[in-house]
Structures are given as C-alpha cells and as structure tokens.
C-alpha cells in the first residue's frame, strides 16, 4: 500500500480490507405465495456474502428469517419462512456486510 507517508507491505489477512456495496433487490418472483413455499427468486445486485434474507410483517413489526441459497451474485433462491403470517404483505430484505436492501420488496401471503 502506498500513501504520501510512504509504502507498507501487506503481511497477512489482518492487513486486508474488503469493501461490500449495499445490496439492491429489484424483483421477487413469484410475489405471492404461502409460508413454507420454496423456489422464490429474488433478483438484484451485490449478493456477495449474504448473511440474511428477512420477511417482516410491518404491522408487527416481526421479523421472520428465511432460508436461502445464492445461485449467483444477482439471484437468491428463498424459502418463505414457515412462521410467516398469512393474508398480509410482508417486506423482504437482503443483508450482506455492506448493508440491507432499501426499499424492501413486497411478498403477499
């Protein structure tokens, strides 16, 4: 690394820095389903090292963590949490080390 004060040598993992963009979520398909449904596709960008996909009941507000798998850095395959309420519009967010998607996507149960 070089700066106006001189040059330093990177010596190991502690000297490394990783930057993560805040993820963006642009679509959810299907956008309607039932708790426990699998195969819900979230499309967006920055899906690196995703730590959480969360369905939130805005009336609660109660968070329902979802199981997910990254199929690429732009797509996640999600299972609707089995404890999510029915008959409501849930906000869906994706979180990585760079932050959480805003605004949230909407999934109707």
N, C-alpha and C positions, 0 to 999 in steps of 0.2 A: 504494500500500500504506500502511496506517495502523497504527501501533502506539503505545504510550504515549510514545515518544520523539518522535513527530511523523509527518509524512507524506512519502513519497518518490514520485517519479514513475518509472513504468516506462519505460525508454528504448529497449529493444530485446530481441532474443532472449536475450541473456546475463542479463537480469533475469527471465526466465520460469522457472517451475518446473512440472514435470509430475509428477503422482503416479500411480502404477500400482498397482492392487491385485494381490496374488499371484493368478495364475490358478487356477481349480479345474477339474478334469476329472471328470465324473460318469459317463460311459459311453463305450464303444468298440464299434462295430458294423461288420462282424462282429468277434467277439473271437477268431476262429480263422482262419488263412489261411497263405499261403506267402510267402517272400521274393519281392519284386517285385510283389505284389498291389497294385493301386491301388483307390481308392474307399473306403478305410477311413474311417469317420466318427467323429471324437472330438467329444463334446458336453460343454459346461461353461460357465464364465463367465470374463470378463476376457481374452478372446483378442484383446487390442489389442497391436499391435507385437510379435507373437510372433517370437522370434529362433530358436527351435529346437523340434523335436519329436524326441525321442530314444527309441530302443528299446534297452534294456540287458539283457544276459544276466547275471542275478545270480550265476551260477556263475563268471563270468569274473573280476571284472566287466568286461565290454567294452561300450562304447557304440557304437551304430550310428545315426548321424544320418539322419533321414528327410526326404524332400521333402514339402512340404505347401503347401496354399493355404487361406487363410481364406475361408470362404463367408459368415461373419458374425462378430460378436463372441462368439458362443456355439457356433460349429461350425467345425471344421477338416476338410478332406479330405486324407488322408495316403496315401502310398505306403510299403508295408513295405520297409525297406532290403534291397537285393538281397544284401548280405553277411551278413544276419542268419542265425543257425544255425537248423536245423530240429529239430523234436521237443523243443522247450523252451518254457517260459513266460517271456516277456520282459516286463520292466517298461517302461511307456510314460509319459513325462513331457512336459509342455509348459512352455516357458520364455518369459517376457516380462521387461521391465525391472523388474517388481515381484517376481520370483522364479520358482520352479519348483513345479509341482503336487506336492502330497503328500496322501495316499499316491499312489503310481503306479497307473495302470491296468494290467491284465494282458492280454497278447495271446499266444495259443498258436500256435506254428508247427508 
